[in-house]
Amino acid sequence: MKKLNSMVAAFAVCGLLGSVAAYAQATAGDVFGKAPAGDTVFAKNTSNATQREVKVDDKGRYSIRSLPAGVYDVTLMENGKPVVKHANVPVVVGRGIKVDLNASASGTGQQ
């Protein structure tokens, strides 16, 4: 019985350490929102060379996933030209930030 209790305790400790290690590995967040269908959204980190772009889907939604945490400029591109830019968008580990983009209005909101 003592040996069984020791094994259960060892498995519990390993399980806790494994979940802590997985949590510590999270280093990214997401930018998502609405924009004109078919356009492109470009996100560029303001302090390093990290940049990504995605195409807006047919329903006017986009999502840039797994961006390293930091501050980004998020730009709506139409026909290869910048139309709307949101500067200094904070990307936080494990969170998403909503940035809706259109040519007539601008603004960001965190979700």
Backbone as a printed PyTorch tensor [residue, N CA C, xyz], in Angstrom:
tensor([[[  0.8350,  -1.1920,   0.0000],
         [  0.0000,   0.0000,   0.0000],
         [  0.8760,   1.2510,   0.0000]],

        [[  1.9690,   1.2150,   0.7580],
         [  2.8650,   2.3600,   0.8290],
         [  3.4830,   2.6310,  -0.5440]],

        [[  3.8320,   1.5400,  -1.2630],
         [  4.4280,   1.6830,  -2.5850],
         [  3.4160,   2.3080,  -3.5590]],

        [[  2.1520,   1.9100,  -3.4660],
         [  1.1100,   2.4470,  -4.3240],
         [  0.9220,   3.9370,  -4.0730]],

        [[  0.9170,   4.3580,  -2.8170],
         [  0.7790,   5.7780,  -2.4760],
         [  1.9530,   6.5870,  -3.0220]],

        [[  3.1560,   6.0250,  -2.9660],
         [  4.3360,   6.7070,  -3.4950],
         [  4.2250,   6.8940,  -5.0070]],

        [[  3.7200,   5.8620,  -5.6780],
         [  3.5610,   5.9580,  -7.1390],
         [  2.5140,   7.0080,  -7.5120]],

        [[  1.4090,   7.0350,  -6.7940],
         [  0.3590,   8.0210,  -7.0530],
         [  0.9050,   9.4260,  -6.8310]],

        [[  1.6550,   9.6210,  -5.7760],
         [  2.2490,  10.9300,  -5.4940],
         [  3.2300,  11.3280,  -6.5940]],

        [[  4.0250,  10.3890,  -7.0690],
         [  4.9910,  10.6800,  -8.1340],
         [  4.2680,  11.0820,  -9.4210]],

        [[  3.1970,  10.3860,  -9.7750],
         [  2.4360,  10.7390, -10.9740],
         [  1.7890,  12.1150, -10.8270]],

        [[  1.2980,  12.4370,  -9.6520],
         [  0.6740,  13.7420,  -9.4260],
         [  1.6940,  14.8630,  -9.5960]],

        [[  2.8930,  14.6810,  -9.0660],
         [  3.9490,  15.6930,  -9.1990],
         [  4.3340,  15.8640, -10.6570]],

        [[  4.4860,  14.7680, -11.3790],
         [  4.8340,  14.8420, -12.8060],
         [  3.7510,  15.5660, -13.5880]],

        [[  2.5070,  15.2970, -13.2620],
         [  1.4010,  15.9660, -13.9470],
         [  1.4140,  17.4620, -13.7040]],

        [[  1.6750,  17.8750, -12.4710],
         [  1.7470,  19.2970, -12.1520],
         [  2.9110,  19.9610, -12.8670]],

        [[  4.0630,  19.3270, -12.8750],
         [  5.2240,  19.8920, -13.5580],
         [  4.9830,  19.9970, -15.0520]],

        [[  4.3250,  19.0240, -15.6280],
         [  4.0250,  19.0640, -17.0580],
         [  3.1070,  20.2180, -17.4080]],

        [[  2.0960,  20.4880, -16.5760],
         [  1.1790,  21.5850, -16.8820],
         [  1.8540,  22.9360, -16.7010]],

        [[  2.7610,  23.0680, -15.7360],
         [  3.5140,  24.3050, -15.5520],
         [  4.4140,  24.5480, -16.7510]],

        [[  5.0720,  23.5060, -17.2440],
         [  5.9520,  23.6450, -18.4030],
         [  5.1520,  24.0670, -19.6320]],

        [[  3.9840,  23.5050, -19.8390],
         [  3.1650,  23.8690, -20.9970],
         [  2.7090,  25.3150, -20.8940]],

        [[  2.3380,  25.7630, -19.7080],
         [  1.9120,  27.1410, -19.5190],
         [  3.0560,  28.1070, -19.7820]],

        [[  4.2490,  27.7610, -19.3400],
         [  5.4020,  28.6280, -19.5090],
         [  5.7970,  28.7720, -20.9720]],

        [[  5.4010,  27.8270, -21.8250],
         [  5.7660,  27.8830, -23.2320],
         [  4.8940,  28.8400, -24.0330]],

        [[  3.7580,  29.2630, -23.5220],
         [  2.8880,  30.1800, -24.2470],
         [  3.5710,  31.5330, -24.3620]],

        [[  3.8300,  31.9720, -25.5980],
         [  4.5300,  33.2410, -25.8020],
         [  3.8710,  34.0880, -26.8810]],

        [[  2.6440,  33.7520, -27.2460],
         [  2.0260,  34.4290, -28.3790],
         [  0.5860,  34.8240, -28.0890]],

        [[  0.0810,  35.7230, -28.9160],
         [ -1.3100,  36.1540, -28.8640],
         [ -1.8350,  36.2960, -30.2800]],

        [[ -3.0720,  36.7610, -30.4060],
         [ -3.7340,  36.8520, -31.7060],
         [ -4.2660,  38.2620, -31.9590]],

        [[ -4.3470,  38.6130, -33.2400],
         [ -5.0470,  39.8170, -33.6890],
         [ -6.1420,  39.3320, -34.6350]],

        [[ -7.3670,  39.8120, -34.4360],
         [ -8.4830,  39.3700, -35.2650],
         [ -9.4750,  40.5090, -35.4130]],

        [[-10.3900,  40.3580, -36.3670],
         [-11.4180,  41.3700, -36.5150],
         [-12.1230,  41.2820, -37.8370]],

        [[-12.7410,  42.4040, -38.2130],
         [-13.4820,  42.4920, -39.4650],
         [-12.8120,  43.5090, -40.3760]],

        [[-12.9050,  43.2280, -41.6730],
         [-12.3330,  44.0980, -42.6950],
         [-13.0240,  43.7650, -44.0090]],

        [[-12.8430,  44.5950, -45.0200],
         [-13.4820,  44.2930, -46.3060],
         [-13.0080,  42.9490, -46.8730]],

        [[-13.9700,  42.1270, -47.3030],
         [-13.6640,  40.8020, -47.8550],
         [-12.6900,  40.9170, -49.0200]],

        [[-11.7220,  40.0130, -49.0370],
         [-10.7550,  39.9560, -50.1230],
         [ -9.5380,  40.8300, -49.9430]],

        [[ -9.5770,  41.7850, -49.0130],
         [ -8.4090,  42.6270, -48.7480],
         [ -7.3890,  41.8580, -47.9150]],

        [[ -6.2780,  42.4770, -47.6320],
         [ -5.2060,  41.8640, -46.8550],
         [ -4.9630,  42.6880, -45.5960]],

        [[ -4.7030,  42.0050, -44.4860],
         [ -4.3340,  42.6670, -43.2300],
         [ -2.8850,  42.2970, -42.9300]],

        [[ -2.0980,  43.3070, -42.6150],
         [ -0.6590,  43.1700, -42.3940],
         [ -0.3460,  43.6220, -40.9770]],

        [[  0.3440,  42.7910, -40.2080],
         [  0.7530,  43.1470, -38.8480],
         [  2.2720,  43.1480, -38.7770]],

        [[  2.8500,  44.2550, -38.2940],
         [  4.3060,  44.3790, -38.1830],
         [  4.6760,  44.8170, -36.7780]],

        [[  5.5700,  44.0550, -36.1460],
         [  6.0460,  44.3830, -34.8090],
         [  6.8450,  45.6810, -34.8700]],

        [[  6.5990,  46.5870, -33.9310],
         [  7.2670,  47.8900, -33.9540],
         [  8.7050,  47.8520, -33.4550]],

        [[  9.1150,  46.7420, -32.8170],
         [ 10.4730,  46.7070, -32.2590],
         [ 11.3880,  45.6610, -32.8780]],

        [[ 10.8580,  44.7910, -33.7360],
         [ 11.7190,  43.8020, -34.4080],
         [ 11.1500,  43.4970, -35.7920]],

        [[ 11.6750,  42.5450, -36.4450],
         [ 11.2950,  42.2710, -37.8410],
         [ 10.0860,  41.3470, -37.9940]],

        [[  9.4210,  40.9820, -36.9210],
         [  8.2800,  40.0810, -37.0160],
         [  7.1510,  40.7460, -37.7920]],

        [[  6.6880,  40.0620, -38.8250],
         [  5.5580,  40.5790, -39.5900],
         [  4.7760,  39.4240, -40.1980]],

        [[  3.4630,  39.6260, -40.3630],
         [  2.5940,  38.6130, -40.9430],
         [  1.4970,  39.2970, -41.7060]],

        [[  0.9790,  38.6000, -42.6930],
         [ -0.1930,  39.0970, -43.3980],
         [ -1.1530,  37.9550, -43.6680]],

        [[ -2.4440,  38.2880, -43.6860],
         [ -3.4850,  37.3080, -43.9860],
         [ -4.5170,  37.9560, -44.8880]],

        [[ -5.1990,  37.1270, -45.6320],
         [ -6.2860,  37.5980, -46.4940],
         [ -7.5870,  37.5520, -45.6950]],

        [[ -8.4230,  38.5590, -45.8870],
         [ -9.7270,  38.6120, -45.2350],
         [-10.6610,  37.6430, -45.9530]],

        [[-11.4070,  36.8330, -45.1950],
         [-12.2690,  35.8250, -45.8180],
         [-13.5230,  36.4470, -46.4360]],

        [[-14.3300,  35.5970, -47.0590],
         [-15.5370,  36.0510, -47.7680],
         [-16.5850,  36.6770, -46.8430]],

        [[-16.5020,  36.3890, -45.5510],
         [-17.4540,  36.9430, -44.5890],
         [-16.9150,  38.2150, -43.9290]],

        [[-15.7460,  38.6790, -44.3860],
         [-15.1760,  39.9040, -43.8380],
         [-14.4660,  39.7220, -42.5110]],

        [[-13.9450,  38.5200, -42.2690],
         [-13.2280,  38.2350, -41.0160],
         [-11.7820,  37.8750, -41.3150]],

        [[-10.9170,  38.1880, -40.3680],
         [ -9.5200,  37.7770, -40.4720],
         [ -9.0110,  37.4160, -39.0770]],

        [[ -7.9470,  36.6430, -39.0480],
         [ -7.3070,  36.2830, -37.7910],
         [ -5.8340,  36.0140, -38.0500]],

        [[ -4.9920,  36.7210, -37.3180],
         [ -3.5450,  36.4780, -37.3700],
         [ -3.1980,  35.8330, -36.0380]],

        [[ -2.9200,  34.5470, -36.0830],
         [ -2.7000,  33.7680, -34.8590],
         [ -1.2220,  33.6170, -34.5420]],

        [[ -0.9600,  33.3570, -33.2910],
         [  0.3740,  33.0310, -32.7870],
         [  1.4190,  34.1030, -33.0950]],

        [[  1.0370,  35.3610, -32.9070],
         [  2.0180,  36.4430, -33.0220],
         [  2.8030,  36.5210, -31.7200]],

        [[  4.1190,  36.6250, -31.7930],
         [  4.8970,  36.8150, -30.5640],
         [  4.4130,  38.0810, -29.8430]],

        [[  4.3700,  38.0290, -28.5220],
         [  3.9160,  39.1770, -27.7400],
         [  4.7420,  40.4090, -28.0900]],

        [[  4.0780,  41.5540, -28.1040],
         [  4.7420,  42.8140, -28.4230],
         [  3.7340,  43.8360, -28.9050]],

        [[  4.2430,  44.9030, -29.4980],
         [  3.4060,  45.9780, -30.0180],
         [  3.4950,  45.9530, -31.5370]],

        [[  2.3380,  46.0170, -32.1910],
         [  2.2590,  45.8820, -33.6450],
         [  1.5250,  47.0640, -34.2750]],

        [[  1.9080,  47.3650, -35.5090],
         [  1.1120,  48.2300, -36.3660],
         [  0.3110,  47.2910, -37.2620]],

        [[ -1.0110,  47.4650, -37.2860],
         [ -1.8960,  46.6070, -38.0710],
         [ -2.4820,  47.4650, -39.1880]],

        [[ -2.2710,  47.0190, -40.4310],
         [ -2.6350,  47.8240, -41.5920],
         [ -3.5430,  47.0520, -42.5400]],

        [[ -4.5960,  47.7170, -43.0040],
         [ -5.4680,  47.1790, -44.0380],
         [ -4.8690,  47.5750, -45.3830]],

        [[ -4.6760,  46.5680, -46.2460],
         [ -4.1100,  46.7950, -47.5630],
         [ -5.1690,  46.4980, -48.6180]],

        [[ -5.3800,  47.4230, -49.5470],
         [ -6.2710,  47.2130, -50.6910],
         [ -5.4480,  47.3740, -51.9550]],

        [[ -5.4270,  46.3490, -52.7830],
         [ -4.6510,  46.3640, -54.0260],
         [ -3.1880,  46.7180, -53.7760]],

        [[ -2.6420,  46.2040, -52.6770],
         [ -1.2280,  46.4160, -52.3650],
         [ -0.8910,  47.7590, -51.7500]],

        [[ -1.8900,  48.5880, -51.4750],
         [ -1.6440,  49.9140, -50.9030],
         [ -2.2980,  50.0230, -49.5300]],

        [[ -1.6030,  50.6490, -48.5620],
         [ -2.1860,  50.8110, -47.2220],
         [ -3.3790,  51.7650, -47.2510]],

        [[ -4.4520,  51.3500, -46.5630],
         [ -5.6790,  52.1540, -46.5280],
         [ -5.9410,  52.6700, -45.1130]],

        [[ -5.8610,  51.7800, -44.1360],
         [ -6.0940,  52.1310, -42.7360],
         [ -5.0000,  51.4970, -41.9010]],

        [[ -4.4670,  52.2570, -40.9350],
         [ -3.4210,  51.7260, -40.0650],
         [ -3.7920,  51.9920, -38.6110]],

        [[ -3.6680,  50.9390, -37.8010],
         [ -3.8220,  51.0690, -36.3530],
         [ -2.4340,  50.8950, -35.7530]],

        [[ -1.9170,  51.9380, -35.1750],
         [ -0.5700,  51.9020, -34.5990],
         [ -0.6190,  51.4300, -33.1500]],

        [[  0.4650,  50.8030, -32.7260],
         [  0.6790,  50.4330, -31.3170],
         [ -0.3960,  49.5150, -30.7420]],

        [[ -0.7130,  48.4570, -31.4750],
         [ -1.6770,  47.4600, -31.0130],
         [ -0.9370,  46.4630, -30.1180]],

        [[ -1.3320,  46.3420, -28.8510],
         [ -0.6280,  45.4310, -27.9370],
         [ -1.0710,  43.9780, -28.1170]],

        [[ -0.1290,  43.0990, -28.3660],
         [ -0.4010,  41.6660, -28.4420],
         [  0.1340,  41.0560, -27.1530]],

        [[ -0.7660,  40.4310, -26.3990],
         [ -0.4540,  39.8990, -25.0740],
         [ -0.5010,  38.3760, -25.1200]],

        [[  0.3940,  37.7380, -24.3920],
         [  0.4770,  36.2770, -24.3470],
         [ -0.8660,  35.6710, -23.9630]],

        [[ -1.3120,  34.7090, -24.7850],
         [ -2.5190,  33.9590, -24.4860],
         [ -3.8230,  34.7100, -24.6790]],

        [[ -3.7820,  35.9060, -25.2850],
         [ -5.0030,  36.7020, -25.4610],
         [ -5.1440,  37.1220, -26.9110]],

        [[ -6.3160,  37.5530, -27.2520],
         [ -6.5740,  38.0970, -28.5750],
         [ -6.9970,  39.5440, -28.4550]],

        [[ -6.6860,  40.3190, -29.4630],
         [ -7.1460,  41.7040, -29.4910],
         [ -7.8860,  41.9320, -30.7950]],

        [[ -9.0600,  42.5250, -30.6700],
         [ -9.9000,  42.7610, -31.8370],
         [ -9.5370,  44.1040, -32.4520]],

        [[ -9.2600,  44.0690, -33.7580],
         [ -8.9610,  45.2830, -34.5100],
         [ -9.8060,  45.2300, -35.7820]],

        [[-10.9020,  45.9750, -35.7840],
         [-11.7390,  46.0510, -36.9810],
         [-11.1630,  47.1200, -37.8940]],

        [[-11.1200,  46.8100, -39.1840],
         [-10.5040,  47.7060, -40.1590],
         [-11.4770,  47.9950, -41.2940]],

        [[-11.6850,  49.2680, -41.5560],
         [-12.4030,  49.6680, -42.7660],
         [-11.9470,  51.0650, -43.1340]],

        [[-12.2470,  51.4940, -44.3230],
         [-11.7260,  52.7660, -44.8200],
         [-12.3980,  53.9840, -44.1900]],

        [[-13.5650,  53.8120, -43.5630],
         [-14.2830,  54.9780, -43.0550],
         [-14.1310,  55.2230, -41.5610]],

        [[-13.6780,  54.2220, -40.7920],
         [-13.5630,  54.4050, -39.3370],
         [-12.3890,  53.6000, -38.8190]],

        [[-11.8740,  54.0000, -37.6690],
         [-10.7820,  53.2500, -37.0650],
         [-11.0070,  53.1340, -35.5770]],

        [[-10.3120,  52.1550, -34.9560],
         [-10.4080,  51.9510, -33.5080],
         [-10.0500,  50.5400, -33.1600]],

        [[ -9.6270,  50.3190, -31.9320],
         [ -9.3110,  48.9840, -31.4800],
         [-10.0420,  48.7120, -30.1870]],

        [[-10.2900,  47.4480, -29.9430],
         [-10.8830,  47.0330, -28.6910],
         [-10.3290,  45.6920, -28.2960]],

        [[-10.0370,  45.5300, -27.0270],
         [ -9.4470,  44.2760, -26.5760],
         [-10.5340,  43.3080, -26.1790]],

        [[-10.3170,  42.0390, -26.5230],
         [-11.2700,  41.0120, -26.1310],
         [-10.6070,  40.0540, -25.2070]]])
